[in-house]
Amino acid sequence: MLRVNAVAERVAPMPPPSPSSTRGSSPAPEAWSWHLLGLINPLVVIVGNLAGGPWVGVGVVYMLGLGPLLDLALGKADRPRPPRESGRPFEALLYAHALLQLVAVGTLLRLAVGTASLETVLLAAVSTGVNSGASGLIVAHELGHRRKNSFPWWVARLNLLSVLYLHFTTEHNRTHHKHVATAADPATARYGESVWWFIARTVPGQFLDAWRLHAARGHSLFTNPVTRGAGLQLLLLAAIGLLLGPLAFAAFVLQATFAVFLLEYINYLRHYGLQREVGARQTAAHSWQSEHRWSRWTLLELTRHPAHHLEASKPFWQLQPYDGAPELPTGYYGCFWVTLVPPLWRRLIHPRMPTLKPGQG
């Protein structure tokens, strides 16, 4: 297979590119209040779960039905705004998302132990899982980069526990950021790989990778933090099943499954088909970005992913788009349904590939 790291080196400016917003005179920073729109996701789910009946599906309709349309309708700014100076409102947003995500899961379990029908509970679980993949895992990703054993780090662990994905912090911080866009990273989607095959490969791959990382540091099977995390998750499931019943157990597992599916769907988008040799310098050409407003505002700037990799110490509100980074055709919402149909996805994304395809050139 043809290695394309040399091509990727030519795509991104040398030395590492500067954010595109630093060129010329800049407008005022974008108002932080736009990011309050992201709180609609958990609030809609919570209200739907409390209302019961068909209302439990409103979260799915809002996020996966209306969300893609808003991605397209609101478009993207012609010119990015400079980074914000104060991070206080954004820090508050992180904790608001984390709290509301846990409340949403709580309302799901409340619904499951009530008189709601099986169909209603399962639909509520999917709706809650959509939010868990946003307010839960996106916040866990951001806070998981904070100092280990700090308060925000523990908030990230709590949110990860609520979706049964405690190993994510280890694998993401130690493997993904180091080996992204290489064959050594199980969280990088290969060129031509469908999202379905990617998720089937990456979920067990990331778990095993995280376990091996700790094993290489001298941990035995029973002292390995990944093993202990898995044991804690099993205890949580057993407690839910015994105390709240089988329907609550099934609902919790389903919401966690859908949350992980959405997380890995986003992983699929962020590096699809981009490759470099192990050890080669990482550039902006190894991550996809999108400036579409709706995804930026409601997903805490997650779409500015090249900046996150090249400036991992920066909080999300200071990230800026990078010149030389490949651009997704729309935001993460807008790509969702197309990605689920691999031939449509390949037709849409392959013309945008910034590097030579494996086996070509």
Residue pairs with C-beta under 8 A, 6 or more apart in sequence:
1 358
1 359
2 356
2 358
2 359
2 360
2 361
3 275
3 276
3 277
4 275
4 276
4 355
4 356
4 358
4 361
5 275
5 276
5 277
5 280
7 355
7 356
7 361
8 181
8 274
8 275
8 276
8 280
8 283
8 285
8 286
8 354
8 355
9 280
9 281
9 283
9 285
11 283
11 284
11 285
11 324
11 326
11 354
11 355
12 283
12 284
12 285
12 322
12 324
12 325
13 323
13 324
16 283
16 284
16 310
17 283
17 284
17 322
17 323
17 324
17 325
18 322
18 323
19 80
19 307
19 320
19 321
19 322
19 323
20 80
20 320
20 321
20 322
20 323
21 79
21 80
21 81
21 82
21 83
21 320
21 321
22 82
22 320
26 81
26 82
27 79
27 81
27 82
28 81
28 82
29 81
29 82
29 83
29 84
29 85
30 81
30 84
32 84
32 86
32 89
32 90
32 317
33 89
34 293
34 297
35 89
35 90
35 93
35 297
35 298
35 300
36 93
37 294
37 297
37 298
38 93
38 97
38 134
38 135
38 297
38 298
38 299
38 300
39 93
39 96
39 97
39 100
40 62
40 298
41 59
41 62
41 63
41 130
41 131
41 134
41 135
41 298
42 97
42 100
42 101
42 103
42 104
42 131
42 134
42 135
43 100
44 58
44 59
44 62
44 63
45 58
45 59
45 104
45 107
45 127
45 128
45 130
45 131
46 100
46 103
46 104
46 107
47 55
47 58
48 55
48 56
48 57
48 58
48 59
48 124
48 127
49 56
49 104
49 107
49 108
49 110
49 111
49 124
49 127
49 128
50 107
52 111
52 114
52 116
52 120
53 120
54 120
56 111
56 116
56 120
56 121
56 123
56 124
56 127
57 123
57 124
57 126
57 127
58 127
59 127
59 128
59 130
59 131
60 123
60 126
60 127
60 130
63 130
63 131
63 134
63 333
64 130
64 333
64 336
64 337
67 294
67 298
67 333
67 336
68 330
68 333
68 334
68 336
68 337
70 294
70 333
71 292
71 294
71 295
71 330
71 331
71 332
71 333
71 334
72 330
72 334
73 294
74 292
74 293
74 294
75 292
75 293
76 290
76 291
76 292
76 293
77 291
77 293
80 291
80 320
80 321
82 320
83 317
83 318
83 319
83 320
84 90
84 317
84 318
87 315
87 317
87 318
90 300
90 315
90 316
90 317
93 300
94 139
94 142
94 143
94 152
94 155
94 300
95 155
97 134
97 135
97 136
97 138
97 139
97 300
98 135
98 136
98 139
98 140
98 143
98 155
98 158
98 159
100 135
101 131
101 132
101 135
101 136
101 139
101 159
101 162
102 158
102 159
102 162
104 128
104 131
104 132
104 135
105 128
105 132
105 162
105 252
105 255
107 128
108 121
108 124
108 125
108 128
108 251
108 252
108 255
109 240
109 244
109 248
109 251
109 252
111 120
111 121
111 124
111 251
112 121
112 124
112 244
112 245
112 247
112 248
112 250
112 251
112 252
113 244
113 245
113 247
113 248
116 124
118 247
121 247
121 250
121 251
122 250
122 251
122 254
124 251
125 250
125 251
125 252
125 254
125 255
125 258
126 254
126 255
126 258
128 251
128 255
129 163
129 254
129 255
129 256
129 257
129 258
129 259
129 261
129 262
130 258
130 259
130 262
132 162
132 163
132 255
132 256
132 258
132 259
133 163
133 258
133 259
133 260
133 261
133 262
133 263
133 266
134 262
134 298
134 299
136 159
136 160
136 162
136 163
136 259
137 159
137 160
137 163
137 165
137 168
137 259
137 260
137 262
137 263
138 299
138 300
138 302
139 155
139 156
139 159
139 300
140 156
140 157
140 159
140 160
140 168
140 169
141 156
141 168
141 172
141 302
142 156
142 300
142 315
142 316
143 152
143 153
143 155
143 156
143 159
144 153
144 156
144 157
144 160
144 168
144 169
144 172
144 173
145 173
145 312
146 152
146 153
146 156
147 153
156 169
157 166
157 169
160 166
160 168
160 169
161 232
161 233
161 236
162 256
163 255
163 256
163 259
163 260
164 233
164 236
164 237
164 253
164 256
164 260
165 256
165 259
165 260
165 263
166 226
166 229
166 230
166 232
166 233
167 206
167 207
167 210
167 211
167 226
167 229
167 230
168 206
168 210
168 263
170 210
170 213
170 214
170 225
170 226
171 186
171 187
171 206
171 207
171 209
171 210
171 213
172 187
174 210
174 213
175 184
175 185
175 186
175 187
175 206
175 209
175 210
175 213
176 185
176 187
176 188
177 309
177 312
179 185
179 188
179 278
180 187
180 188
180 271
180 282
180 286
180 287
180 309
181 188
181 271
181 274
181 275
181 276
181 282
181 286
181 287
182 188
182 275
182 276
182 277
182 278
182 280
183 278
184 278
185 271
186 201
186 202
186 205
186 206
186 209
187 202
187 205
187 206
187 264
187 267
187 271
188 267
188 271
188 274
189 195
189 198
189 202
189 267
189 268
189 271
189 272
189 273
190 198
190 273
190 275
191 272
191 273
191 275
191 353
191 357
191 358
192 273
192 346
192 358
193 201
193 272
194 342
194 345
195 265
195 268
195 339
195 340
195 342
195 345
196 340
196 342
198 264
198 267
198 268
199 261
199 264
199 265
199 268
202 264
202 267
203 260
203 264
207 226
210 226
211 224
211 226
211 227
214 224
214 225
214 226
215 224
219 225
221 227
222 228
237 249
237 252
237 253
240 248
240 249
240 252
241 248
241 249
265 336
265 339
266 302
266 332
268 339
269 288
269 328
269 332
269 335
269 339
270 287
270 288
270 305
271 286
271 287
271 288
272 288
272 349
273 349
273 350
273 353
273 355
273 357
274 285
274 286
274 287
274 288
274 326
274 353
274 354
274 355
275 286
275 355
275 358
276 282
276 283
276 286
282 309
282 310
283 310
283 324
284 306
284 310
284 322
284 323
284 324
284 325
285 324
285 325
285 326
285 354
285 355
286 306
286 309
287 305
287 306
287 308
287 309
287 325
287 326
288 305
288 306
288 325
288 326
288 327
288 328
289 303
289 304
289 305
289 306
289 307
289 321
289 322
289 325
289 326
289 327
289 328
290 296
290 303
290 327
290 328
290 330
290 331
290 332
291 303
291 304
291 321
291 327
292 303
292 328
292 330
292 331
292 334
293 331
294 331
294 333
295 302
295 303
295 330
295 331
295 332
295 333
295 334
296 302
296 303
296 304
296 331
299 331
299 332
300 316
301 316
301 317
301 319
302 308
302 316
302 332
303 328
303 331
303 332
304 316
304 319
304 320
304 321
306 321
306 322
306 325
307 314
307 319
307 320
307 321
307 322
308 314
308 316
308 319
310 322
311 319
326 352
326 353
326 354
327 352
328 335
328 349
328 352
329 335
329 348
329 349
329 352
335 345
338 344
338 345
338 348
339 345
350 357
